[in-house]
Amino acid sequence: MRSTLLRRLGLTAVLALALAGFGLAPSASAAPAAQADVTFATDSATTTPGGTVNVSMTLTNNHTYDIWFVYQTIDPTWLTTQRPDLKYSFTGCTLATAEGSTPCSGTGPANLGTNYGATIPPGQSRTVTLTLQVAADSGCNGNIGFYSYYYVEFSDSTNISGGPAYTPETRVLCA
């Protein structure tokens, strides 16, 4: 298994060098101002088996047009998947807006975009909070973390993609 990973990494490096040699690699340049961004926060850096942690994702519209469509994924990081003794699941989801909080339309590592309640006007944000439940029989002394990719469409027919964006890690401690 290790040799397959090394081959993939080697092939990726060779391709990157070849593209750079032919001048086809992306060049470093000043990035335009972000039109939308997703930020993450957790309400606790640690928990114990049987505990919960709230993972909040805030989507901010920095564009001059409404956000009409959002697609977002959330998946465990590679290091999280390497600890089969860590047991957890998303058990709840809420959307916070200026008008208050409502339940999300779905939970788990799937399309979270519908949970943001688009349309999002310019300058406004929406926050989706997932409740991460750590199983009572979960292993200890490991970190649980997630990464996310997102895609946003605006009412002026432009779009932006972002990611990977990483959540803060939560450490599962033994009591």
C-alpha positions as CSV (number, residue, x, y, z in Angstrom):
1,M,0.0,0.0,0.0
2,R,2.8,2.4,0.8
3,S,4.5,1.9,-2.6
4,T,1.2,2.9,-4.3
5,L,1.1,6.1,-2.4
6,L,4.7,6.9,-3.1
7,R,4.1,6.2,-6.8
8,R,1.2,8.6,-6.9
9,L,3.2,11.3,-5.2
10,G,6.1,10.7,-7.5
11,L,3.8,10.9,-10.6
12,T,2.3,14.1,-9.3
13,A,5.7,15.6,-8.7
14,V,6.9,14.6,-12.2
15,L,3.7,16.1,-13.8
16,A,4.1,19.4,-11.8
17,L,7.8,19.7,-12.9
18,A,6.8,18.9,-16.5
19,L,4.1,21.6,-16.5
20,A,6.4,24.1,-14.9
21,G,9.1,23.3,-17.5
22,F,6.6,24.0,-20.3
23,G,5.3,27.2,-18.6
24,L,1.9,25.7,-18.1
25,A,1.9,25.7,-14.3
26,P,-0.2,28.3,-12.6
27,S,1.9,31.3,-11.8
28,A,1.9,33.1,-8.4
29,S,-0.1,36.3,-8.6
30,A,-2.1,38.5,-6.4
31,A,-5.4,36.9,-5.8
32,P,-8.5,39.0,-6.4
33,A,-10.6,39.9,-3.4
34,A,-12.7,36.9,-2.3
35,Q,-16.3,37.1,-3.3
36,A,-17.4,34.6,-0.7
37,D,-15.6,32.7,2.1
38,V,-16.3,30.0,4.6
39,T,-14.8,30.1,8.1
40,F,-15.0,27.5,10.8
41,A,-15.1,27.5,14.6
42,T,-15.8,25.0,17.3
43,D,-17.2,25.6,20.8
44,S,-14.6,23.4,22.4
45,A,-11.0,22.3,21.5
46,T,-11.5,19.1,23.6
47,T,-14.2,16.6,24.6
48,T,-14.4,13.2,26.1
49,P,-16.0,10.0,24.9
50,G,-19.8,10.6,25.1
51,G,-19.4,14.3,24.7
52,T,-20.5,16.7,22.0
53,V,-18.8,19.6,20.1
54,N,-20.5,22.2,17.9
55,V,-18.8,22.8,14.6
56,S,-19.9,26.1,13.1
57,M,-19.4,27.1,9.4
58,T,-20.0,30.7,8.4
59,L,-20.5,31.6,4.7
60,T,-20.0,35.4,4.1
61,N,-21.1,37.1,0.8
62,N,-18.4,39.6,0.0
63,H,-19.7,40.2,-3.5
64,T,-22.1,42.9,-4.7
65,Y,-24.7,40.4,-5.9
66,D,-26.9,37.9,-4.1
67,I,-25.7,34.3,-3.5
68,W,-28.2,32.1,-5.2
69,F,-26.7,28.7,-4.9
70,V,-24.2,27.0,-2.5
71,Y,-22.7,23.5,-2.7
72,Q,-20.4,22.4,0.2
73,T,-18.9,19.1,1.3
74,I,-17.5,18.2,4.7
75,D,-15.3,15.1,5.1
76,P,-13.0,13.8,7.8
77,T,-9.3,14.6,7.4
78,W,-6.9,11.8,6.4
79,L,-5.5,11.6,9.9
80,T,-9.0,11.3,11.4
81,T,-9.7,8.4,9.1
82,Q,-6.5,6.6,10.2
83,R,-7.9,6.2,13.8
84,P,-10.6,3.5,13.5
85,D,-11.0,3.7,17.3
86,L,-12.4,7.3,17.0
87,K,-16.2,7.0,16.8
88,Y,-18.4,10.0,16.1
89,S,-21.3,11.2,14.0
90,F,-23.2,14.4,13.3
91,T,-26.4,14.4,15.3
92,G,-27.8,17.8,14.7
93,C,-27.8,20.8,12.5
94,T,-29.1,24.4,12.8
95,L,-29.0,27.5,10.6
96,A,-28.6,30.9,12.2
97,T,-29.8,33.9,10.3
98,A,-30.7,37.5,11.3
99,E,-34.2,36.2,11.9
100,G,-33.2,33.4,14.3
101,S,-32.3,29.7,14.2
102,T,-34.0,26.9,12.3
103,P,-33.2,23.2,11.8
104,C,-31.1,22.4,8.7
105,S,-32.4,20.3,5.9
106,G,-29.8,17.6,6.4
107,T,-26.8,16.6,8.4
108,G,-23.6,14.6,7.8
109,P,-20.8,14.7,5.3
110,A,-22.9,15.5,2.3
111,N,-24.2,18.6,0.4
112,L,-24.4,21.2,3.1
113,G,-25.2,24.0,0.6
114,T,-29.0,23.9,1.0
115,N,-28.5,24.4,4.7
116,Y,-27.3,27.9,4.2
117,G,-30.8,29.1,3.2
118,A,-29.6,31.0,0.1
119,T,-30.4,33.7,-1.1
120,I,-27.7,35.5,0.8
121,P,-27.6,39.3,0.1
122,P,-24.3,41.2,-0.3
123,G,-22.5,41.8,3.0
124,Q,-24.5,39.2,4.9
125,S,-23.5,35.8,6.4
126,R,-25.2,32.6,7.3
127,T,-23.9,30.2,9.9
128,V,-24.6,26.4,9.9
129,T,-23.8,24.6,13.2
130,L,-23.3,20.8,13.1
131,T,-23.4,18.9,16.4
132,L,-20.5,16.4,16.5
133,Q,-21.4,13.5,18.9
134,V,-18.4,11.4,20.1
135,A,-19.5,7.9,20.9
136,A,-19.2,6.7,24.6
137,D,-17.0,3.9,23.4
138,S,-14.7,6.0,21.3
139,G,-11.0,5.8,21.5
140,C,-9.1,8.6,23.3
141,N,-6.1,10.8,22.6
142,G,-6.9,11.4,19.0
143,N,-7.9,14.4,17.0
144,I,-11.1,14.7,15.0
145,G,-10.9,17.2,12.1
146,F,-12.7,17.9,8.9
147,Y,-12.1,19.6,5.6
148,S,-14.5,21.2,3.2
149,Y,-14.8,22.3,-0.4
150,Y,-17.5,24.8,-1.5
151,Y,-18.9,26.3,-4.7
152,V,-21.0,29.5,-4.8
153,E,-23.1,31.0,-7.6
154,F,-24.1,34.7,-7.6
155,S,-27.1,36.4,-9.2
156,D,-24.8,38.0,-11.8
157,S,-23.9,34.5,-13.2
158,T,-20.4,34.5,-11.7
159,N,-19.2,31.8,-9.4
160,I,-16.3,31.0,-7.0
161,S,-14.9,27.7,-5.6
162,G,-12.9,27.3,-2.5
163,G,-11.1,24.7,-0.4
164,P,-9.8,22.8,1.1
165,A,-10.8,24.7,4.2
166,Y,-10.1,23.0,7.5
167,T,-12.1,23.0,10.7
168,P,-10.3,23.3,14.0
169,E,-9.5,19.9,15.4
170,T,-11.2,18.5,18.4
171,R,-9.1,16.4,20.8
172,V,-10.8,13.4,22.4
173,L,-9.4,13.1,25.9
174,C,-9.5,10.3,28.4
175,A,-10.9,11.3,31.7
